[in-house]
Amino acid sequence: MSKGEPDQELKKAFMELHGKMQETNQKLRIADVQVESLKKQIVHAQLTDKEIQSLGGSTRVYESVGRMFLLTDIPMVRENLKAKVAKCNDKITTLQGNKEYLERSMQESQNNLREMIKLKQSVGAA
């Protein structure tokens, strides 16, 4: 084997690990944005529920469905809002689990990258 072959292999592996780290970082940022968005939706639904709760029983309430509004009972609207909050909480739990996996993957990639650099330095010194 020539002296340049291991160096090229290390360089290729280094580039692959670096690319994986960048991809994982991007996925982590996307997960953070999604969690924040879901938290805002929860707060919005809770505030809406609080406002609807204070309304009288005879108040007409409309719920948005696509591009139209439907006349709906107050208990039904509150039930839908609670379901929305529960759904958002489930999604947040799922995203946080995914985030933990990505963070472990990121740490693993960083460790592999460090090992690759040490190996490259030891090959360069030899």
N, CA, C and O of each residue as an XYZ file, in Angstrom:
504
protein
N       0.833     -1.182      0.000
C       0.000      0.000      0.000
C       0.873      1.240      0.000
O       1.931      1.284      0.629
N       0.414      2.219     -0.705
C       1.175      3.465     -0.713
C       0.807      4.294      0.511
O      -0.175      4.024      1.203
N       1.605      5.284      0.746
C       1.415      6.102      1.934
C       0.149      6.956      1.843
O      -0.412      7.311      2.880
N      -0.319      7.298      0.637
C      -1.477      8.175      0.457
C      -2.815      7.489      0.655
O      -3.803      8.164      0.947
N      -2.886      6.167      0.509
C      -4.169      5.457      0.600
C      -4.832      5.573      1.972
O      -6.001      5.956      2.030
N      -4.155      5.265      3.073
C      -4.826      5.394      4.372
C      -5.271      6.831      4.642
O      -6.319      7.060      5.245
N      -4.467      7.792      4.192
C      -4.814      9.189      4.400
C      -6.117      9.524      3.673
O      -6.961     10.232      4.223
N      -6.293      9.028      2.453
C      -7.520      9.268      1.690
C      -8.708      8.601      2.372
O      -9.794      9.177      2.432
N      -8.509      7.393      2.886
C      -9.591      6.695      3.580
C     -10.007      7.457      4.832
O     -11.195      7.603      5.119
N      -9.017      7.938      5.568
C      -9.321      8.720      6.766
C     -10.040     10.013      6.412
O     -10.981     10.423      7.090
N      -9.585     10.642      5.348
C     -10.201     11.894      4.923
C     -11.659     11.664      4.525
O     -12.535     12.456      4.870
N     -11.909     10.582      3.802
C     -13.273     10.256      3.374
C     -14.159      9.973      4.594
O     -15.280     10.473      4.680
N     -13.653      9.176      5.529
C     -14.416      8.859      6.740
C     -14.675     10.118      7.561
O     -15.761     10.301      8.111
N     -13.665     10.982      7.638
C     -13.802     12.245      8.356
C     -14.909     13.089      7.735
O     -15.731     13.655      8.455
N     -14.937     13.181      6.416
C     -15.960     13.971      5.722
C     -17.354     13.382      5.951
O     -18.316     14.127      6.136
N     -17.469     12.058      5.941
C     -18.764     11.410      6.179
C     -19.264     11.693      7.594
O     -20.437     12.010      7.792
N     -18.372     11.576      8.570
C     -18.759     11.851      9.955
C     -19.146     13.311     10.144
O     -20.104     13.622     10.852
N     -18.406     14.192      9.516
C     -18.713     15.621      9.609
C     -20.087     15.912      8.999
O     -20.866     16.686      9.555
N     -20.375     15.298      7.869
C     -21.681     15.469      7.223
C     -22.810     14.942      8.097
O     -23.871     15.559      8.188
N     -22.582     13.800      8.740
C     -23.594     13.219      9.631
C     -23.852     14.143     10.819
O     -24.994     14.311     11.245
N     -22.788     14.739     11.349
C     -22.941     15.664     12.471
C     -23.753     16.886     12.066
O     -24.613     17.337     12.823
N     -23.491     17.422     10.883
C     -24.245     18.584     10.416
C     -25.720     18.236     10.231
O     -26.598     19.018     10.595
N     -25.983     17.071      9.669
C     -27.363     16.622      9.460
C     -28.084     16.454     10.803
O     -29.244     16.841     10.940
N     -27.404     15.883     11.776
C     -27.992     15.685     13.099
C     -28.264     17.021     13.770
O     -29.306     17.197     14.401
N     -27.334     17.965     13.639
C     -27.544     19.311     14.186
C     -28.787     19.949     13.589
O     -29.586     20.551     14.307
N     -28.951     19.822     12.292
C     -30.106     20.402     11.613
C     -31.403     19.759     12.119
O     -32.386     20.457     12.364
N     -31.405     18.442     12.274
C     -32.598     17.748     12.775
C     -32.923     18.181     14.204
O     -34.094     18.312     14.560
N     -31.892     18.406     15.025
C     -32.111     18.876     16.391
C     -32.752     20.258     16.401
O     -33.665     20.517     17.184
N     -32.274     21.147     15.531
C     -32.859     22.491     15.453
C     -34.318     22.423     15.010
O     -35.165     23.139     15.542
N     -34.610     21.559     14.033
C     -35.988     21.403     13.551
C     -36.882     20.884     14.679
O     -38.003     21.361     14.852
N     -36.395     19.920     15.438
C     -37.174     19.372     16.557
C     -37.445     20.452     17.602
O     -38.548     20.523     18.143
N     -36.444     21.296     17.893
C     -36.634     22.395     18.842
C     -37.720     23.354     18.363
O     -38.574     23.775     19.143
N     -37.682     23.695     17.083
C     -38.677     24.610     16.514
C     -40.072     23.992     16.602
O     -41.036     24.679     16.939
N     -40.179     22.706     16.303
C     -41.476     22.031     16.357
C     -42.011     21.988     17.785
O     -43.204     22.199     18.000
N     -41.152     21.721     18.757
C     -41.582     21.684     20.155
C     -42.078     23.064     20.583
O     -43.119     23.172     21.232
N     -41.350     24.108     20.230
C     -41.771     25.466     20.583
C     -43.111     25.811     19.943
O     -43.967     26.421     20.584
N     -43.295     25.425     18.695
C     -44.556     25.674     18.000
C     -45.712     24.954     18.695
O     -46.788     25.525     18.873
N     -45.488     23.712     19.081
C     -46.533     22.953     19.774
C     -46.849     23.565     21.138
O     -48.008     23.589     21.551
N     -45.835     24.057     21.833
C     -46.066     24.709     23.125
C     -46.916     25.965     22.947
O     -47.786     26.247     23.771
N     -46.669     26.715     21.880
C     -47.479     27.905     21.599
C     -48.920     27.516     21.295
O     -49.849     28.200     21.725
N     -49.113     26.426     20.559
C     -50.464     25.952     20.266
C     -51.190     25.557     21.550
O     -52.386     25.814     21.695
N     -50.475     24.940     22.472
C     -51.075     24.549     23.751
C     -51.517     25.783     24.526
O     -52.635     25.832     25.039
N     -50.638     26.778     24.609
C     -50.973     28.008     25.328
C     -52.184     28.676     24.681
O     -53.084     29.144     25.380
N     -52.209     28.722     23.359
C     -53.329     29.333     22.635
C     -54.634     28.596     22.944
O     -55.657     29.228     23.207
N     -54.599     27.279     22.912
C     -55.801     26.484     23.188
C     -56.258     26.672     24.635
O     -57.457     26.753     24.900
N     -55.312     26.742     25.566
C     -55.671     26.932     26.969
C     -56.283     28.310     27.204
O     -57.249     28.443     27.954
N     -55.720     29.332     26.564
C     -56.290     30.675     26.695
C     -57.691     30.740     26.092
O     -58.591     31.359     26.660
N     -57.865     30.104     24.953
C     -59.177     30.073     24.308
C     -60.181     29.358     25.204
O     -61.312     29.819     25.361
N     -59.776     28.242     25.790
C     -60.655     27.494     26.693
C     -61.038     28.346     27.899
O     -62.190     28.337     28.332
N     -60.074     29.077     28.434
C     -60.335     29.940     29.590
C     -61.355     31.020     29.234
O     -62.255     31.307     30.023
N     -61.220     31.612     28.062
C     -62.165     32.644     27.626
C     -63.557     32.055     27.394
O     -64.559     32.654     27.785
N     -63.618     30.897     26.767
C     -64.909     30.263     26.476
C     -65.593     29.835     27.770
O     -66.819     29.874     27.871
N     -64.810     29.434     28.746
C     -65.353     28.997     30.028
C     -66.111     30.132     30.711
O     -67.107     29.897     31.395
N     -65.640     31.355     30.524
C     -66.269     32.493     31.190
C     -67.539     32.969     30.474
O     -68.264     33.809     31.007
N     -67.816     32.447     29.279
C     -69.009     32.856     28.540
C     -70.254     32.192     29.114
O     -70.185     31.128     29.729
N     -71.386     32.839     28.899
C     -72.661     32.268     29.338
C     -73.076     31.120     28.441
O     -72.559     30.977     27.333
N     -73.999     30.305     28.904
C     -74.442     29.133     28.160
C     -75.189     29.470     26.881
O     -75.252     28.646     25.969
N     -75.759     30.673     26.800
C     -76.536     31.039     25.613
C     -75.693     31.734     24.543
O     -76.208     32.088     23.482
N     -74.425     31.928     24.809
C     -73.547     32.609     23.860
C     -73.308     31.719     22.645
O     -73.069     30.519     22.773
N     -73.377     32.325     21.474
C     -73.123     31.574     20.237
C     -71.612     31.490     20.020
O     -70.905     32.496     20.072
N     -71.145     30.292     19.779
C     -69.713     30.055     19.589
C     -69.517     29.383     18.239
O     -70.231     28.445     17.882
N     -68.532     29.883     17.496
C     -68.226     29.326     16.180
C     -66.829     28.726     16.207
O     -65.897     29.285     16.785
N     -66.715     27.579     15.569
C     -65.423     26.897     15.501
C     -64.939     26.899     14.058
O     -65.708     26.641     13.133
N     -63.664     27.190     13.879
C     -63.067     27.233     12.549
C     -62.877     25.820     12.018
O     -62.294     24.961     12.679
N     -63.385     25.597     10.801
C     -63.210     24.317     10.118
C     -62.764     24.643      8.701
O     -63.578     24.988      7.845
N     -61.470     24.530      8.464
C     -60.947     24.879      7.146
C     -61.126     26.365      6.882
O     -60.567     27.204      7.587
N     -61.921     26.686      5.846
C     -62.142     28.091      5.484
C     -63.516     28.586      5.914
O     -63.967     29.639      5.462
N     -64.180     27.838      6.781
C     -65.503     28.266      7.229
C     -65.614     28.110      8.740
O     -64.744     27.528      9.387
N     -66.697     28.641      9.283
C     -66.956     28.564     10.710
C     -68.289     27.875     10.940
O     -69.273     28.148     10.254
N     -68.305     26.969     11.924
C     -69.517     26.230     12.248
C     -70.006     26.629     13.635
O     -69.218     26.760     14.572
N     -71.320     26.819     13.750
C     -71.919     27.083     15.047
C     -71.806     25.807     15.880
O     -72.264     24.743     15.463
N     -71.192     25.923     17.062
C     -70.914     24.749     17.888
C     -71.277     25.039     19.337
O     -71.214     26.188     19.775
N     -71.655     24.014     20.079
C     -71.947     24.173     21.507
C     -70.650     24.466     22.254
O     -69.577     24.024     21.844
N     -70.755     25.211     23.348
C     -69.578     25.535     24.158
C     -68.907     24.269     24.699
O     -67.682     24.169     24.629
N     -69.658     23.294     25.240
C     -68.976     22.076     25.735
C     -68.204     21.337     24.633
O     -67.135     20.781     24.884
N     -68.751     21.337     23.421
C     -68.075     20.657     22.308
C     -66.767     21.374     21.947
O     -65.751     20.729     21.687
N     -66.801     22.700     21.934
C     -65.591     23.478     21.633
C     -64.537     23.223     22.708
O     -63.362     23.028     22.398
N     -64.959     23.225     23.965
C     -64.006     22.984     25.059
C     -63.421     21.579     24.970
O     -62.234     21.380     25.230
N     -64.244     20.612     24.606
C     -63.768     19.234     24.450
C     -62.739     19.148     23.320
O     -61.716     18.476     23.452
N     -63.019     19.835     22.209
C     -62.078     19.853     21.081
C     -60.756     20.511     21.471
O     -59.686     20.057     21.066
N     -60.836     21.581     22.259
C     -59.617     22.260     22.705
C     -58.790     21.357     23.624
O     -57.564     21.317     23.526
N     -59.467     20.639     24.511
C     -58.748     19.721     25.407
C     -58.102     18.590     24.610
O     -56.990     18.161     24.918
N     -58.804     18.114     23.588
C     -58.236     17.065     22.732
C     -57.013     17.588     21.982
O     -56.029     16.872     21.797
N     -57.091     18.850     21.555
C     -55.964     19.462     20.845
C     -54.748     19.573     21.769
O     -53.622     19.303     21.353
N     -54.978     19.968     23.014
C     -53.886     20.078     23.988
C     -53.263     18.706     24.233
O     -52.040     18.575     24.272
N     -54.100     17.687     24.397
C     -53.591     16.330     24.631
C     -52.779     15.840     23.433
O     -51.728     15.221     23.601
N     -53.268     16.117     22.229
C     -52.563     15.711     21.009
C     -51.203     16.417     20.914
O     -50.201     15.797     20.559
N     -51.178     17.699     21.230
C     -49.916     18.452     21.195
C     -48.935     17.913     22.236
O     -47.741     17.793     21.962
N     -49.436     17.589     23.427
C     -48.559     17.026     24.464
C     -47.969     15.693     24.024
O     -46.799     15.414     24.283
N     -48.776     14.868     23.359
C     -48.270     13.590     22.842
C     -47.172     13.816     21.804
O     -46.146     13.136     21.811
N     -47.402     14.778     20.915
C     -46.398     15.079     19.888
C     -45.109     15.592     20.518
O     -44.013     15.241     20.080
N     -45.245     16.429     21.555
C     -44.060     16.958     22.241
C     -43.266     15.812     22.866
O     -42.038     15.779     22.779
N     -43.972     14.878     23.493
C     -43.303     13.722     24.098
C     -42.539     12.924     23.043
O     -41.396     12.522     23.256
N     -43.189     12.702     21.906
C     -42.548     11.966     20.813
C     -41.323     12.715     20.300
O     -40.267     12.118     20.090
N     -41.465     14.025     20.099
C     -40.348     14.830     19.597
C     -39.186     14.849     20.586
O     -38.025     14.812     20.179
N     -39.488     14.906     21.869
C     -38.411     14.923     22.859
C     -37.677     13.583     22.897
O     -36.463     13.544     23.102
N     -38.406     12.496     22.701
C     -37.751     11.192     22.605
C     -36.849     11.125     21.389
O     -35.734     10.608     21.455
N     -37.344     11.654     20.275
C     -36.556     11.703     19.041
C     -35.331     12.594     19.234
O     -34.244     12.293     18.741
N     -35.525     13.690     19.957
C     -34.423     14.613     20.223
C     -33.334     13.939     21.059
O     -32.144     14.126     20.803
N     -33.743     13.160     22.050
C     -32.769     12.442     22.879
C     -31.965     11.462     22.028
O     -30.750     11.337     22.187
N     -32.655     10.771     21.127
C     -31.964      9.844     20.226
C     -30.959     10.604     19.359
O     -29.823     10.164     19.183
N     -31.387     11.752     18.819
C     -30.499     12.544     17.967
C     -29.298     13.062     18.753
O     -28.183     13.101     18.233
N     -29.523     13.459     20.004
C     -28.411     13.942     20.824
C     -27.408     12.821     21.099
O     -26.198     13.045     21.078
N     -27.921     11.608     21.360
C     -27.007     10.469     21.548
C     -26.233     10.193     20.264
O     -25.033      9.917     20.295
N     -26.931     10.271     19.143
C     -26.293     10.054     17.845
C     -25.227     11.119     17.595
O     -24.150     10.828     17.075
N     -25.543     12.352     17.973
C     -24.602     13.461     17.806
C     -23.360     13.225     18.663
O     -22.235     13.422     18.204
N     -23.570     12.807     19.898
C     -22.443     12.545     20.792
C     -21.579     11.416     20.244
O     -20.350     11.477     20.297
N     -22.231     10.394     19.720
C     -21.508      9.270     19.132
C     -20.689      9.734     17.926
O     -19.542      9.321     17.751
N     -21.280     10.586     17.104
C     -20.564     11.110     15.936
C     -19.368     11.950     16.365
O     -18.298     11.869     15.763
N     -19.554     12.759     17.411
C     -18.445     13.580     17.905
C     -17.312     12.697     18.423
O     -16.139     12.966     18.167
N     -17.670     11.650     19.148
C     -16.636     10.734     19.653
C     -15.905     10.047     18.503
O     -14.682      9.914     18.528
N     -16.654      9.614     17.504
C     -16.027      8.992     16.337
C     -15.113      9.979     15.614
O     -14.037      9.611     15.143
N     -15.552     11.233     15.534
C     -14.751     12.269     14.883
C     -13.450     12.498     15.655
O     -12.383     12.641     15.059
N     -13.548     12.531     16.981
C     -12.344     12.706     17.804
C     -11.372     11.540     17.595
O     -10.165     11.734     17.447
N     -11.931     10.324     17.587
C     -11.083      9.151     17.355
C     -10.418      9.229     15.989
O      -9.244      8.888     15.838
N     -11.177      9.681     14.994
C     -10.649      9.792     13.636
C      -9.507     10.804     13.592
O      -8.496     10.575     12.927
N      -9.667     11.921     14.300
C      -8.618     12.950     14.331
C      -7.372     12.404     15.024
O      -6.254     12.616     14.555
N      -7.564     11.702     16.141
C      -6.412     11.117     16.842
C      -5.693     10.113     15.955
O      -4.463     10.074     15.914
N      -6.470      9.304     15.245
C      -5.880      8.315     14.350
C      -5.106      9.010     13.230
O      -4.010      8.589     12.860
N      -5.697     10.080     12.700
C      -5.044     10.822     11.620
C      -3.739     11.445     12.120
O      -2.729     11.441     11.417
N      -3.775     11.985     13.349
C      -2.567     12.582     13.914
C      -1.502     11.524     14.173
O      -0.317     11.756     13.933
N      -1.925     10.364     14.661
C      -0.940      9.311     14.942
C      -0.347      8.766     13.643
O       0.835      8.425     13.600
N      -1.158      8.679     12.581
C      -0.652      8.229     11.281
C       0.287      9.289     10.709
O       1.310      8.962     10.108
N      -0.072     10.567     10.900
C       0.769     11.653     10.397
C       2.093     11.733     11.131
O       3.110     12.090     10.537
N       2.094     11.404     12.414
C       3.316     11.457     13.212
C       4.231     10.271     12.911
O       5.450     10.365     13.055
N       3.641      9.168     12.496
C       4.442      7.959     12.247
C       5.196      8.014     10.947
O       5.909      7.070     10.607
